[in-house]
Amino acid sequence: MIEPVFVPRAPGAPEGDGHVLALVTDAKAGKSAIHVWDAAHLDDGPAARVHLLHASPQTFHGALLPRAH
């Protein structure tokens, strides 16, 4: 799994109200999926999985974007 990325539920949402996304690759199967967790309920496991048609290469870091003010 690569570095998870936090996505707010909506603009102006309270801190921590959103989803955590991570790219997960099964090297043996040659497939990847994006796993989506509800940030308030991480222990429940992924709320959704988006299966990709191929294995996506792992990267060193997630996206680095300027902070919106």
C-alpha positions as CSV (number, residue, x, y, z in Angstrom):
1,M,0.0,0.0,0.0
2,I,1.3,3.5,-0.8
3,E,1.0,6.5,1.4
4,P,-2.8,7.1,2.2
5,V,-4.4,10.4,1.1
6,F,-7.1,12.2,3.1
7,V,-10.0,13.7,1.1
8,P,-12.4,16.0,2.9
9,R,-16.1,15.0,2.6
10,A,-16.9,18.6,1.3
11,P,-15.3,22.0,1.2
12,G,-15.3,23.4,4.7
13,A,-16.0,20.1,6.3
14,P,-14.8,19.8,9.9
15,E,-11.2,18.4,10.4
16,G,-11.2,14.6,10.0
17,D,-14.6,14.5,8.2
18,G,-13.9,12.7,5.0
19,H,-12.3,9.6,3.4
20,V,-8.9,8.0,3.3
21,L,-7.8,6.6,0.0
22,A,-4.9,4.3,-0.7
23,L,-3.6,2.3,-3.7
24,V,-3.2,-1.4,-2.8
25,T,-1.3,-3.7,-5.1
26,D,-1.3,-7.5,-5.1
27,A,2.0,-8.3,-6.8
28,K,1.3,-12.0,-7.0
29,A,-2.0,-11.5,-8.8
30,G,-0.8,-8.5,-10.8
31,K,-3.7,-6.3,-9.9
32,S,-4.3,-3.1,-7.9
33,A,-7.3,-1.5,-6.3
34,I,-8.0,1.9,-4.7
35,H,-9.3,1.3,-1.1
36,V,-11.6,3.9,0.4
37,W,-12.2,4.2,4.2
38,D,-14.5,6.5,6.1
39,A,-12.0,8.5,8.2
40,A,-14.3,8.3,11.2
41,H,-14.5,4.5,11.1
42,L,-11.1,3.2,10.0
43,D,-11.4,0.0,12.1
44,D,-14.5,-1.0,10.0
45,G,-12.2,-1.6,7.0
46,P,-12.6,-0.2,3.5
47,A,-16.1,1.1,2.7
48,A,-15.3,0.6,-1.0
49,R,-12.7,-0.8,-3.4
50,V,-12.2,0.4,-6.9
51,H,-10.5,-2.5,-8.8
52,L,-8.2,-1.5,-11.6
53,L,-7.7,-3.4,-14.8
54,H,-3.9,-3.7,-14.2
55,A,-1.3,-3.5,-11.5
56,S,-0.4,0.1,-10.9
57,P,3.3,0.7,-9.9
58,Q,3.9,1.8,-6.3
59,T,5.3,5.3,-5.9
60,F,7.4,6.9,-3.1
61,H,4.8,9.5,-2.0
62,G,1.2,10.5,-2.4
63,A,0.1,13.7,-4.2
64,L,1.6,16.8,-2.8
65,L,-0.7,19.8,-3.4
66,P,-0.6,23.4,-2.2
67,R,-2.8,23.9,0.8
68,A,-6.0,25.8,0.0
69,H,-6.7,28.9,2.1
